[in-house]
Amino acid sequence: MMRKGSYGRWVLPAGSVLLALATVAGALGAHAMAGRWSARQQNIYDIAVRFQFYQSLGLLVMGALLGGAPDLATPVRRPTFYRVVTAPRTLLVGIALFCGSLYALSLDAPPWVGILTPFGGGLLILGWLLFAYDMWRS
């Protein structure tokens, strides 16, 4: 028997850690790197920080709503439950690819790293669409 909240247990800590990292990244970009980057690099970095904040807050919302997810884990509803926990996983990978590639590009990574950005953005969109569908269905 699973404890209440155990299925989505990782979502809230992950969102919280990502928010802490976004805060650190924002402070570094505003203070430590100020004046060291071109306007283009600073813009790319700012976009990465902003999206990390937005998506991490969304991950917290998903985690809060998944708090009742064990109720979905009955044998009859198990397929629905597995779809529901796919959304935050998709969002997490999307954050890593989208924001991570933008952070790397702002630090002069090779241009091919930019190929990851649209894939990450697509996963962000997919994660939210999966979540919307699953919330509507359940």
Secondary structure, 3 states (H helix, E strand, C coil): CCCCCCCCCCHHHHHHHHHHHHHHHHHHHHHHCCCCCCHHHHHHHHHHHHHHHHHHHHHHHHHHHHHHHHHHCCCCCHHHHHHHHHHHHHHHHHHHHHHHHHHHHHCCCCHHHHHHHHHHHHHHHHHHHHHHHHHHHC
